[in-house]
C-alpha cells in the first residue's frame, strides 16, 4: 500500500505542475493596449478558425447611428491641433461637432461621413455597417464625392492620367498596371501613404466583423465592387487576390502608430468593440498570410496574478427596459422612479426633487432639469460609461455632483454613480449607454468552498492539502470541492481554476 501512496503522490505532483502551467498561461495573460482578456477566446487558433473566433469577439458593434457619428468624431477623429482629422485632405480645418455638408465644388469647404468600404457594396443604409465608425470616417465633401464608390488602389505613374487633392495628399486615376487589376477597372482612389496601413487594417476588420453576412451583401449589383469581391470567394477569403495582396503590403509598409492606437481605443468607448488588427500588428499574417499555420497567442504573462477582468455591457434606455409602465410623458399619478436591470447593472431613472418633466420613449429617454439617472453594479465596479445621445436641446451637459462631464463620457472606480443635467432648459435624449466593468467581488460561498485549508485564501497550499488527502487515501468534506463524495484530481482542477489567492472583499 505504501508504494501505491508514493505513486499517487508522484502522479499528483506531475498533474498539479501541469495544471499550474495552464493556470499561469490563462489566468495571468493580458492583451496589449489595455485590452485585458478581450481576445482570450481566440487564443491558440490560426487561419480560418482564428478569423471566426475574432468574428465572435468583435461582432455586433453597438453603433451610435448615422446621426450620432458627428458627435462621436469628437472622440475618435480629432487632430493634435484641435481640428477634425480629414482622411482625404491635409488642407482642411473642420471644427469637430460642426455641421456637415455635401455637394461642395472645392476642397476645404465642408466635410461629411465617408464609408471607406462604400455603402453601395453592402446595401446602403443597412446597420450596423452603415454606421460603424470603425470604417465611416470624416472626409472632405468634395474628395468624398470624387472617390465615389471607386476601389482603393495605386495610380499609374503616367501623370497625364492622374489627378490629386491639395498638396498631392490623395490621388485618383488609372490604376498602376503592376497591381494586376481586372480588365475594365479604369479608376482607383489612392489614399496618402500615412493612411494606407490604417485603411488596410480597417478592411481586415470589416472582413472579420461581418464574416457571417459578407457573402450575402449585394455587391454584385455595384459595378465597382465586382472588381474587388471574388465571385468564387468565401466568407474566409471574399476579396480578389489583387486587393488582398495590396492591403497586406499596405499594412506592412505603414505600421500601426500612436494615432491609430488612440482611435481604436476611442472607437471601443463609442461602440464597444475593437479592431484586433490594430491591437496586434501583423495579425493578418496569422489569418491570411505566411503565418496562417502558426497559432495566435493573445497575451503574455504580466508577472502578476490577474484578479480582475473587464467586461462590457450595453443597455438600451427606453420604456420597455424600465418596465413599460408608460410610454411618452409621465402621467400625473404614475411612479416618479422607474428601474431596469441587465447583467447585474441596475439603472434607476427618477423625476428628482423639484423635477417637473419625465419622459420614456420607445427608443430613448429624455433627461430634464432635476431628473436623476443612477447606475449601480453588483459584483463589479463601474470604470467607464459612454452615453449614446440622439439629441441635445440647448447644449445640455451631464454632471456628477458638481463635476461637469467631458462630453458624454464618464470614468471612475465605483459601484454606483448618479448623473444629472446642468441648470437650464431643454432635454438630453439618451438612446443607450455602454459600460465597462471590472469584476472584483467573489461570492463568499465560492471563496469558502475553495479555501480547503481554511486560511482565508485560495492558493497552492489548498492544492497540496488535497494532494495529502489523496496520498493518505483519506476523505475530508472540505477537500471534496465539487461535492461528488470523493477527493480526487477533479477537486484540484477546480481550485486551480478559481481566482487564486483572492480574499473576500470584506477581508480586504
VEXTIRO-625293 format. One record per residue (C-alpha): residue number from 0; residue in one letter; chain; x, y, z. Coordinates in steps of 0.1 Angstrom, whole numbers, plus 5000, padded with zeros to 4 digits. Example, Ala and Ser with C-alpha at 12.3 -4.5 7.8 and 13.67 -1.06 7.14 Angstrom:
<node 0; A; A; <5123; 4955; 5078>>
<node 1; S; A; <5137; 4989; 5071>>
# end
This chain:
<node 0; X; A; <5000; 5000; 5000>>
<node 1; X; A; <5029; 5023; 5008>>
<node 2; X; A; <5041; 5020; 4972>>
<node 3; X; A; <5007; 5030; 4959>>
<node 4; X; A; <5007; 5060; 4982>>
<node 5; X; A; <5040; 5072; 4968>>
<node 6; X; A; <5029; 5065; 4933>>
<node 7; X; A; <4997; 5086; 4938>>
<node 8; X; A; <5018; 5114; 4953>>
<node 9; X; A; <5042; 5114; 4924>>
<node 10; X; A; <5013; 5113; 4899>>
<node 11; X; A; <4995; 5141; 4917>>
<node 12; X; A; <5027; 5162; 4917>>
<node 13; X; A; <5030; 5159; 4879>>
<node 14; X; A; <4993; 5167; 4873>>
<node 15; X; A; <4994; 5197; 4896>>
<node 16; X; A; <5025; 5211; 4879>>
<node 17; X; A; <5008; 5207; 4845>>
<node 18; X; A; <4976; 5223; 4858>>
<node 19; X; A; <4997; 5252; 4873>>
<node 20; X; A; <5013; 5258; 4839>>
<node 21; X; A; <4978; 5260; 4823>>
<node 22; X; A; <4966; 5283; 4851>>
<node 23; X; A; <4996; 5306; 4848>>
<node 24; X; A; <4991; 5308; 4810>>
<node 25; X; A; <4954; 5316; 4811>>
<node 26; X; A; <4949; 5335; 4844>>
<node 27; X; A; <4977; 5360; 4841>>
<node 28; X; A; <4978; 5366; 4803>>
<node 29; X; A; <4969; 5401; 4793>>
<node 30; X; A; <4963; 5415; 4758>>
<node 31; X; A; <4980; 5447; 4746>>
<node 32; X; A; <4967; 5483; 4748>>
<node 33; X; A; <4947; 5476; 4779>>
<node 34; X; A; <4926; 5451; 4761>>
<node 35; X; A; <4928; 5427; 4791>>
<node 36; X; A; <4912; 5393; 4783>>
<node 37; X; A; <4891; 5407; 4754>>
<node 38; X; A; <4907; 5384; 4729>>
<node 39; X; A; <4913; 5353; 4751>>
<node 40; X; A; <4888; 5331; 4732>>
<node 41; X; A; <4909; 5334; 4701>>
<node 42; X; A; <4940; 5321; 4719>>
<node 43; X; A; <4957; 5291; 4702>>
<node 44; X; A; <4939; 5294; 4669>>
<node 45; X; A; <4951; 5302; 4634>>
<node 46; X; A; <4939; 5308; 4599>>
<node 47; X; A; <4902; 5305; 4592>>
<node 48; X; A; <4894; 5293; 4628>>
<node 49; X; A; <4912; 5324; 4642>>
<node 50; X; A; <4893; 5347; 4619>>
<node 51; X; A; <4860; 5331; 4630>>
<node 52; X; A; <4870; 5334; 4667>>
<node 53; X; A; <4878; 5371; 4662>>
<node 54; X; A; <4844; 5375; 4645>>
<node 55; X; A; <4826; 5362; 4676>>
<node 56; X; A; <4845; 5387; 4697>>
<node 57; X; A; <4840; 5419; 4677>>
<node 58; X; A; <4807; 5412; 4660>>
<node 59; X; A; <4775; 5433; 4666>>
<node 60; X; A; <4791; 5467; 4674>>
<node 61; X; A; <4767; 5489; 4693>>
<node 62; X; A; <4767; 5517; 4667>>
<node 63; X; A; <4756; 5552; 4676>>
<node 64; X; A; <4736; 5555; 4644>>
<node 65; X; A; <4743; 5575; 4613>>
<node 66; X; A; <4731; 5607; 4630>>
<node 67; X; A; <4754; 5601; 4660>>
<node 68; X; A; <4786; 5600; 4641>>
<node 69; X; A; <4792; 5637; 4641>>
<node 70; X; A; <4794; 5638; 4678>>
<node 71; X; A; <4813; 5606; 4680>>
<node 72; X; A; <4840; 5620; 4658>>
<node 73; X; A; <4848; 5644; 4686>>
<node 74; X; A; <4862; 5614; 4704>>
<node 75; X; A; <4877; 5594; 4675>>
<node 76; X; A; <4890; 5618; 4649>>
<node 77; X; A; <4904; 5650; 4663>>
<node 78; X; A; <4939; 5661; 4652>>
<node 79; X; A; <4965; 5674; 4677>>
<node 80; X; A; <4957; 5709; 4666>>
<node 81; X; A; <4921; 5705; 4676>>
<node 82; X; A; <4906; 5703; 4641>>
<node 83; X; A; <4889; 5673; 4627>>
<node 84; X; A; <4911; 5646; 4611>>
<node 85; X; A; <4903; 5645; 4574>>
<node 86; X; A; <4911; 5612; 4559>>
<node 87; X; A; <4914; 5625; 4523>>
<node 88; X; A; <4928; 5660; 4527>>
<node 89; X; A; <4955; 5677; 4548>>
<node 90; X; A; <4944; 5712; 4538>>
<node 91; X; A; <4911; 5713; 4556>>
<node 92; X; A; <4903; 5728; 4590>>
<node 93; X; A; <4869; 5715; 4602>>
<node 94; X; A; <4857; 5721; 4637>>
<node 95; X; A; <4847; 5688; 4655>>
<node 96; X; A; <4810; 5687; 4660>>
<node 97; X; A; <4803; 5713; 4634>>
<node 98; X; A; <4776; 5708; 4607>>
<node 99; X; A; <4785; 5686; 4578>>
<node 100; X; A; <4778; 5694; 4542>>
<node 101; X; A; <4778; 5678; 4508>>
<node 102; X; A; <4779; 5688; 4471>>
<node 103; X; A; <4809; 5711; 4476>>
<node 104; X; A; <4826; 5722; 4444>>
<node 105; X; A; <4860; 5728; 4461>>
<node 106; X; A; <4882; 5711; 4486>>
<node 107; X; A; <4881; 5726; 4521>>
<node 108; X; A; <4846; 5739; 4521>>
<node 109; X; A; <4828; 5711; 4540>>
<node 110; X; A; <4831; 5676; 4552>>
<node 111; X; A; <4808; 5646; 4555>>
<node 112; X; A; <4808; 5609; 4565>>
<node 113; X; A; <4828; 5587; 4542>>
<node 114; X; A; <4823; 5549; 4541>>
<node 115; X; A; <4858; 5535; 4534>>
<node 116; X; A; <4841; 5504; 4522>>
<node 117; X; A; <4814; 5520; 4500>>
<node 118; X; A; <4779; 5516; 4513>>
<node 119; X; A; <4766; 5505; 4478>>
<node 120; X; A; <4787; 5474; 4483>>
<node 121; X; A; <4767; 5462; 4513>>
<node 122; X; A; <4732; 5476; 4506>>
<node 123; X; A; <4735; 5513; 4516>>
<node 124; X; A; <4715; 5522; 4548>>
<node 125; X; A; <4719; 5489; 4565>>
<node 126; X; A; <4732; 5489; 4601>>
<node 127; X; A; <4755; 5482; 4617>>
<node 128; X; A; <4777; 5485; 4586>>
<node 129; X; A; <4761; 5519; 4576>>
<node 130; X; A; <4770; 5535; 4610>>
<node 131; X; A; <4801; 5515; 4620>>
<node 132; X; A; <4825; 5543; 4630>>
<node 133; X; A; <4854; 5519; 4625>>
<node 134; X; A; <4851; 5525; 4588>>
<node 135; X; A; <4828; 5555; 4585>>
<node 136; X; A; <4852; 5584; 4588>>
<node 137; X; A; <4852; 5622; 4583>>
<node 138; X; A; <4864; 5633; 4549>>
<node 139; X; A; <4863; 5664; 4527>>
<node 140; X; A; <4830; 5665; 4509>>
<node 141; X; A; <4845; 5673; 4475>>
<node 142; X; A; <4870; 5645; 4478>>
<node 143; X; A; <4844; 5621; 4491>>
<node 144; X; A; <4823; 5628; 4460>>
<node 145; X; A; <4854; 5624; 4438>>
<node 146; X; A; <4862; 5590; 4452>>
<node 147; X; A; <4825; 5580; 4449>>
<node 148; X; A; <4825; 5541; 4451>>
<node 149; X; A; <4857; 5536; 4433>>
<node 150; X; A; <4881; 5510; 4448>>
<node 151; X; A; <4912; 5519; 4467>>
<node 152; X; A; <4943; 5513; 4447>>
<node 153; X; A; <4976; 5527; 4434>>
<node 154; X; A; <4975; 5550; 4404>>
<node 155; X; A; <4997; 5548; 4374>>
<node 156; X; A; <5030; 5566; 4371>>
<node 157; X; A; <5016; 5583; 4339>>
<node 158; X; A; <5009; 5618; 4353>>
<node 159; X; A; <4985; 5627; 4325>>
<node 160; X; A; <4961; 5600; 4338>>
<node 161; X; A; <4962; 5611; 4374>>
<node 162; X; A; <4946; 5639; 4395>>
<node 163; X; A; <4952; 5648; 4431>>
<node 164; X; A; <4940; 5668; 4460>>
<node 165; X; A; <4958; 5698; 4475>>
<node 166; X; A; <4994; 5691; 4485>>
<node 167; X; A; <4991; 5658; 4464>>
<node 168; X; A; <4977; 5642; 4496>>
<node 169; X; A; <4952; 5619; 4478>>
<node 170; X; A; <4953; 5608; 4442>>
<node 171; X; A; <4929; 5592; 4417>>
<node 172; X; A; <4931; 5580; 4382>>
<node 173; X; A; <4941; 5550; 4361>>
<node 174; X; A; <4954; 5520; 4381>>
<node 175; X; A; <4990; 5510; 4382>>
<node 176; X; A; <4994; 5480; 4358>>
<node 177; X; A; <5017; 5463; 4384>>
<node 178; X; A; <4986; 5458; 4406>>
<node 179; X; A; <4972; 5431; 4384>>
<node 180; X; A; <4937; 5446; 4384>>
<node 181; X; A; <4909; 5431; 4364>>
<node 182; X; A; <4902; 5443; 4329>>
<node 183; X; A; <4877; 5471; 4329>>
<node 184; X; A; <4888; 5488; 4361>>
<node 185; X; A; <4898; 5522; 4348>>
<node 186; X; A; <4898; 5543; 4380>>
<node 187; X; A; <4911; 5538; 4416>>
<node 188; X; A; <4915; 5562; 4445>>
<node 189; X; A; <4949; 5562; 4463>>
<node 190; X; A; <4949; 5575; 4498>>
<node 191; X; A; <4980; 5591; 4513>>
<node 192; X; A; <5009; 5568; 4524>>
<node 193; X; A; <5004; 5577; 4561>>
<node 194; X; A; <4968; 5562; 4559>>
<node 195; X; A; <4973; 5532; 4537>>
<node 196; X; A; <4980; 5509; 4566>>
<node 197; X; A; <4951; 5523; 4587>>
<node 198; X; A; <4927; 5517; 4558>>
<node 199; X; A; <4941; 5482; 4551>>
<node 200; X; A; <4935; 5472; 4588>>
<node 201; X; A; <4900; 5486; 4587>>
<node 202; X; A; <4893; 5465; 4557>>
<node 203; X; A; <4906; 5434; 4576>>
<node 204; X; A; <4883; 5444; 4604>>
<node 205; X; A; <4853; 5446; 4581>>
<node 206; X; A; <4861; 5412; 4566>>
<node 207; X; A; <4862; 5398; 4601>>
<node 208; X; A; <4834; 5417; 4619>>
<node 209; X; A; <4809; 5409; 4591>>
<node 210; X; A; <4821; 5374; 4583>>
<node 211; X; A; <4785; 5360; 4587>>
<node 212; X; A; <4769; 5383; 4562>>
<node 213; X; A; <4796; 5395; 4538>>
<node 214; X; A; <4788; 5368; 4512>>
<node 215; X; A; <4752; 5379; 4510>>
<node 216; X; A; <4759; 5416; 4505>>
<node 217; X; A; <4745; 5429; 4472>>
<node 218; X; A; <4779; 5438; 4459>>
<node 219; X; A; <4772; 5421; 4425>>
<node 220; X; A; <4748; 5450; 4419>>
<node 221; X; A; <4776; 5475; 4421>>
<node 222; X; A; <4799; 5476; 4390>>
<node 223; X; A; <4829; 5488; 4410>>
<node 224; X; A; <4825; 5461; 4437>>
<node 225; X; A; <4828; 5434; 4411>>
<node 226; X; A; <4864; 5444; 4407>>
<node 227; X; A; <4870; 5439; 4444>>
<node 228; X; A; <4850; 5409; 4456>>
<node 229; X; A; <4857; 5375; 4443>>
<node 230; X; A; <4828; 5357; 4426>>
<node 231; X; A; <4841; 5324; 4439>>
<node 232; X; A; <4852; 5339; 4473>>
<node 233; X; A; <4842; 5325; 4507>>
<node 234; X; A; <4834; 5342; 4540>>
<node 235; X; A; <4870; 5335; 4549>>
<node 236; X; A; <4885; 5350; 4517>>
<node 237; X; A; <4859; 5371; 4500>>
<node 238; X; A; <4882; 5396; 4481>>
<node 239; X; A; <4901; 5392; 4449>>
<node 240; X; A; <4938; 5383; 4452>>
<node 241; X; A; <4950; 5417; 4438>>
<node 242; X; A; <4931; 5435; 4466>>
<node 243; X; A; <4944; 5413; 4494>>
<node 244; X; A; <4979; 5414; 4482>>
<node 245; X; A; <4978; 5452; 4481>>
<node 246; X; A; <4962; 5455; 4515>>
<node 247; X; A; <4987; 5431; 4531>>
<node 248; X; A; <5015; 5452; 4517>>
<node 249; X; A; <5000; 5485; 4528>>
<node 250; X; A; <4996; 5472; 4563>>
<node 251; X; A; <5033; 5461; 4564>>
<node 252; X; A; <5046; 5494; 4549>>
<node 253; X; A; <5025; 5517; 4571>>
<node 254; X; A; <5026; 5501; 4606>>
<node 255; X; A; <5003; 5509; 4635>>
<node 256; X; A; <5012; 5542; 4651>>
<node 257; X; A; <5001; 5560; 4683>>
<node 258; X; A; <4973; 5579; 4664>>
<node 259; X; A; <4958; 5547; 4652>>
<node 260; X; A; <4960; 5531; 4687>>
<node 261; X; A; <4942; 5561; 4702>>
<node 262; X; A; <4915; 5559; 4676>>
<node 263; X; A; <4910; 5522; 4682>>
<node 264; X; A; <4905; 5529; 4720>>
<node 265; X; A; <4881; 5557; 4712>>
<node 266; X; A; <4860; 5535; 4689>>
<node 267; X; A; <4859; 5509; 4717>>
<node 268; X; A; <4845; 5536; 4740>>
<node 269; X; A; <4819; 5546; 4714>>
<node 270; X; A; <4806; 5513; 4702>>
<node 271; X; A; <4821; 5486; 4724>>
<node 272; X; A; <4843; 5467; 4700>>
<node 273; X; A; <4879; 5468; 4689>>
<node 274; X; A; <4900; 5463; 4658>>
<node 275; X; A; <4922; 5433; 4665>>
<node 276; X; A; <4945; 5441; 4635>>
<node 277; X; A; <4954; 5474; 4653>>
<node 278; X; A; <4959; 5458; 4687>>
<node 279; X; A; <4980; 5431; 4672>>
<node 280; X; A; <5001; 5445; 4643>>
<node 281; X; A; <5008; 5417; 4618>>
<node 282; X; A; <4978; 5397; 4629>>
<node 283; X; A; <4966; 5395; 4593>>
<node 284; X; A; <4996; 5372; 4587>>
<node 285; X; A; <4981; 5347; 4611>>
<node 286; X; A; <4947; 5349; 4594>>
<node 287; X; A; <4955; 5350; 4557>>
<node 288; X; A; <4993; 5353; 4553>>
<node 289; X; A; <5025; 5335; 4557>>
<node 290; X; A; <5019; 5326; 4594>>
<node 291; X; A; <4984; 5312; 4589>>
<node 292; X; A; <4998; 5278; 4602>>
<node 293; X; A; <5011; 5294; 4634>>
<node 294; X; A; <4989; 5297; 4664>>
<node 295; X; A; <4979; 5331; 4678>>
<node 296; X; A; <4987; 5339; 4714>>
<node 297; X; A; <4965; 5367; 4727>>
<node 298; X; A; <4987; 5379; 4756>>
<node 299; X; A; <5018; 5374; 4777>>
<node 300; X; A; <5022; 5367; 4814>>
<node 301; X; A; <5024; 5401; 4831>>
<node 302; X; A; <5042; 5386; 4861>>
<node 303; X; A; <5013; 5391; 4885>>
<node 304; X; A; <4981; 5372; 4890>>
<node 305; X; A; <4951; 5388; 4874>>
<node 306; X; A; <4923; 5390; 4898>>
<node 307; X; A; <4901; 5412; 4876>>
<node 308; X; A; <4887; 5410; 4842>>
<node 309; X; A; <4869; 5436; 4821>>
<node 310; X; A; <4835; 5432; 4806>>
<node 311; X; A; <4813; 5454; 4786>>
<node 312; X; A; <4775; 5459; 4789>>
<node 313; X; A; <4754; 5480; 4766>>
<node 314; X; A; <4719; 5489; 4777>>
<node 315; X; A; <4692; 5504; 4755>>
<node 316; X; A; <4673; 5530; 4776>>
<node 317; X; A; <4636; 5531; 4767>>
<node 318; X; A; <4601; 5524; 4782>>
<node 319; X; A; <4604; 5487; 4778>>
<node 320; X; A; <4637; 5485; 4797>>
<node 321; X; A; <4621; 5504; 4826>>
<node 322; X; A; <4591; 5480; 4828>>
<node 323; X; A; <4567; 5497; 4803>>
<node 324; X; A; <4545; 5514; 4829>>
<node 325; X; A; <4540; 5542; 4805>>
<node 326; X; A; <4554; 5555; 4772>>
<node 327; X; A; <4558; 5592; 4765>>
<node 328; X; A; <4554; 5619; 4791>>
<node 329; X; A; <4549; 5607; 4826>>
<node 330; X; A; <4512; 5606; 4836>>
<node 331; X; A; <4505; 5627; 4867>>
<node 332; X; A; <4499; 5598; 4892>>
<node 333; X; A; <4525; 5574; 4878>>
<node 334; X; A; <4557; 5564; 4896>>
<node 335; X; A; <4583; 5591; 4899>>
<node 336; X; A; <4611; 5564; 4900>>
<node 337; X; A; <4615; 5536; 4875>>
<node 338; X; A; <4641; 5509; 4874>>
<node 339; X; A; <4656; 5484; 4849>>
<node 340; X; A; <4682; 5457; 4853>>
<node 341; X; A; <4706; 5439; 4829>>
<node 342; X; A; <4736; 5417; 4835>>
<node 343; X; A; <4740; 5428; 4871>>
<node 344; X; A; <4736; 5465; 4863>>
<node 345; X; A; <4707; 5485; 4877>>
<node 346; X; A; <4696; 5518; 4862>>
<node 347; X; A; <4672; 5540; 4882>>
<node 348; X; A; <4656; 5569; 4864>>
<node 349; X; A; <4639; 5594; 4887>>
<node 350; X; A; <4619; 5626; 4884>>
<node 351; X; A; <4641; 5642; 4911>>
<node 352; X; A; <4633; 5667; 4938>>
<node 353; X; A; <4616; 5696; 4922>>
<node 354; X; A; <4615; 5679; 4888>>
<node 355; X; A; <4585; 5687; 4865>>
<node 356; X; A; <4591; 5665; 4834>>
<node 357; X; A; <4599; 5629; 4828>>
<node 358; X; A; <4598; 5610; 4795>>
<node 359; X; A; <4601; 5574; 4785>>
<node 360; X; A; <4602; 5568; 4747>>
<node 361; X; A; <4601; 5537; 4726>>
<node 362; X; A; <4638; 5541; 4717>>
<node 363; X; A; <4651; 5567; 4741>>
<node 364; X; A; <4646; 5586; 4774>>
<node 365; X; A; <4647; 5623; 4779>>
<node 366; X; A; <4665; 5638; 4808>>
<node 367; X; A; <4652; 5672; 4820>>
<node 368; X; A; <4664; 5695; 4847>>
<node 369; X; A; <4663; 5678; 4882>>
<node 370; X; A; <4659; 5643; 4867>>
<node 371; X; A; <4684; 5618; 4881>>
<node 372; X; A; <4699; 5587; 4864>>
<node 373; X; A; <4715; 5564; 4889>>
<node 374; X; A; <4736; 5534; 4877>>
<node 375; X; A; <4749; 5507; 4901>>
<node 376; X; A; <4767; 5474; 4896>>
<node 377; X; A; <4765; 5441; 4916>>
<node 378; X; A; <4798; 5423; 4920>>
<node 379; X; A; <4817; 5448; 4899>>
<node 380; X; A; <4830; 5483; 4897>>
<node 381; X; A; <4820; 5508; 4871>>
<node 382; X; A; <4851; 5521; 4853>>
<node 383; X; A; <4838; 5537; 4822>>
<node 384; X; A; <4804; 5548; 4809>>
<node 385; X; A; <4796; 5563; 4774>>
<node 386; X; A; <4762; 5577; 4766>>
<node 387; X; A; <4747; 5574; 4731>>
<node 388; X; A; <4729; 5608; 4728>>
<node 389; X; A; <4704; 5612; 4700>>
<node 390; X; A; <4696; 5648; 4706>>
<node 391; X; A; <4708; 5676; 4728>>
<node 392; X; A; <4685; 5706; 4734>>
<node 393; X; A; <4702; 5738; 4742>>
<node 394; X; A; <4736; 5721; 4746>>
<node 395; X; A; <4728; 5705; 4780>>
<node 396; X; A; <4757; 5688; 4798>>
<node 397; X; A; <4759; 5658; 4821>>
<node 398; X; A; <4771; 5663; 4857>>
<node 399; X; A; <4780; 5641; 4886>>
<node 400; X; A; <4775; 5661; 4918>>
<node 401; X; A; <4792; 5694; 4909>>
<node 402; X; A; <4816; 5680; 4883>>
<node 403; X; A; <4808; 5685; 4846>>
<node 404; X; A; <4815; 5656; 4823>>
<node 405; X; A; <4837; 5659; 4793>>
<node 406; X; A; <4811; 5652; 4766>>
<node 407; X; A; <4791; 5621; 4771>>
<node 408; X; A; <4818; 5600; 4787>>
<node 409; X; A; <4825; 5593; 4824>>
<node 410; X; A; <4854; 5574; 4840>>
<node 411; X; A; <4857; 5564; 4876>>
<node 412; X; A; <4860; 5535; 4900>>
<node 413; X; A; <4829; 5529; 4920>>
<node 414; X; A; <4799; 5506; 4923>>
<node 415; X; A; <4774; 5533; 4918>>
<node 416; X; A; <4771; 5568; 4903>>
<node 417; X; A; <4743; 5593; 4897>>
<node 418; X; A; <4741; 5617; 4868>>
<node 419; X; A; <4720; 5649; 4864>>
<node 420; X; A; <4719; 5678; 4840>>
<node 421; X; A; <4732; 5713; 4844>>
<node 422; X; A; <4708; 5741; 4851>>
<node 423; X; A; <4688; 5752; 4820>>
<node 424; X; A; <4660; 5744; 4797>>
<node 425; X; A; <4656; 5716; 4772>>
<node 426; X; A; <4663; 5679; 4774>>
<node 427; X; A; <4690; 5654; 4766>>
<node 428; X; A; <4677; 5625; 4745>>
<node 429; X; A; <4696; 5594; 4755>>
<node 430; X; A; <4693; 5561; 4735>>
<node 431; X; A; <4717; 5538; 4753>>
<node 432; X; A; <4747; 5536; 4775>>
<node 433; X; A; <4778; 5514; 4773>>
<node 434; X; A; <4796; 5504; 4805>>
<node 435; X; A; <4830; 5489; 4810>>
<node 436; X; A; <4833; 5470; 4842>>
<node 437; X; A; <4860; 5454; 4864>>
<node 438; X; A; <4849; 5423; 4883>>
<node 439; X; A; <4863; 5425; 4918>>
<node 440; X; A; <4839; 5407; 4941>>
<node 441; X; A; <4839; 5369; 4946>>
<node 442; X; A; <4810; 5352; 4962>>
<node 443; X; A; <4817; 5342; 4998>>
<node 444; X; A; <4803; 5307; 4991>>
<node 445; X; A; <4829; 5301; 4964>>
<node 446; X; A; <4857; 5315; 4984>>
<node 447; X; A; <4849; 5294; 5014>>
<node 448; X; A; <4844; 5262; 4993>>
<node 449; X; A; <4878; 5265; 4976>>
<node 450; X; A; <4897; 5276; 5007>>
<node 451; X; A; <4904; 5239; 5017>>
<node 452; X; A; <4929; 5246; 5045>>
<node 453; X; A; <4908; 5275; 5059>>
<node 454; X; A; <4935; 5301; 5060>>
<node 455; X; A; <4914; 5328; 5042>>
<node 456; X; A; <4930; 5325; 5008>>
<node 457; X; A; <4927; 5302; 4978>>
<node 458; X; A; <4962; 5293; 4967>>
<node 459; X; A; <4988; 5265; 4962>>
<node 460; X; A; <4986; 5255; 4998>>
<node 461; X; A; <4950; 5243; 4992>>
<node 462; X; A; <4961; 5222; 4963>>
<node 463; X; A; <4987; 5204; 4984>>
<node 464; X; A; <4962; 5199; 5012>>
<node 465; X; A; <4941; 5179; 4987>>
<node 466; X; A; <4971; 5160; 4975>>
<node 467; X; A; <4979; 5149; 5010>>
<node 468; X; A; <4944; 5136; 5014>>
<node 469; X; A; <4946; 5117; 4982>>
<node 470; X; A; <4980; 5103; 4992>>
<node 471; X; A; <4967; 5091; 5025>>
<node 472; X; A; <4936; 5076; 5009>>
<node 473; X; A; <4915; 5097; 5032>>
<node 474; X; A; <4884; 5118; 5030>>
<node 475; X; A; <4877; 5154; 5041>>
<node 476; X; A; <4845; 5172; 5033>>
<node 477; X; A; <4864; 5205; 5028>>
<node 478; X; A; <4886; 5188; 5002>>
<node 479; X; A; <4856; 5175; 4983>>
<node 480; X; A; <4853; 5208; 4965>>
<node 481; X; A; <4829; 5196; 4938>>
<node 482; X; A; <4808; 5177; 4963>>
<node 483; X; A; <4808; 5144; 4944>>
<node 484; X; A; <4816; 5123; 4975>>
<node 485; X; A; <4853; 5117; 4966>>
<node 486; X; A; <4885; 5137; 4969>>
<node 487; X; A; <4904; 5135; 4936>>
<node 488; X; A; <4922; 5154; 4909>>
<node 489; X; A; <4889; 5170; 4898>>
<node 490; X; A; <4888; 5189; 4931>>
<node 491; X; A; <4924; 5201; 4924>>
<node 492; X; A; <4914; 5214; 4890>>
<node 493; X; A; <4885; 5234; 4904>>
<node 494; X; A; <4908; 5251; 4930>>
<node 495; X; A; <4934; 5260; 4903>>
<node 496; X; A; <4907; 5275; 4880>>
<node 497; X; A; <4894; 5296; 4909>>
<node 498; X; A; <4907; 5332; 4912>>
<node 499; X; A; <4937; 5321; 4933>>
<node 500; X; A; <4948; 5340; 4965>>
<node 501; X; A; <4917; 5361; 4962>>
<node 502; X; A; <4903; 5374; 4995>>
<node 503; X; A; <4867; 5380; 5001>>
<node 504; X; A; <4861; 5418; 4998>>
<node 505; X; A; <4851; 5421; 5035>>
<node 506; X; A; <4886; 5410; 5044>>
<node 507; X; A; <4905; 5434; 5021>>
# end
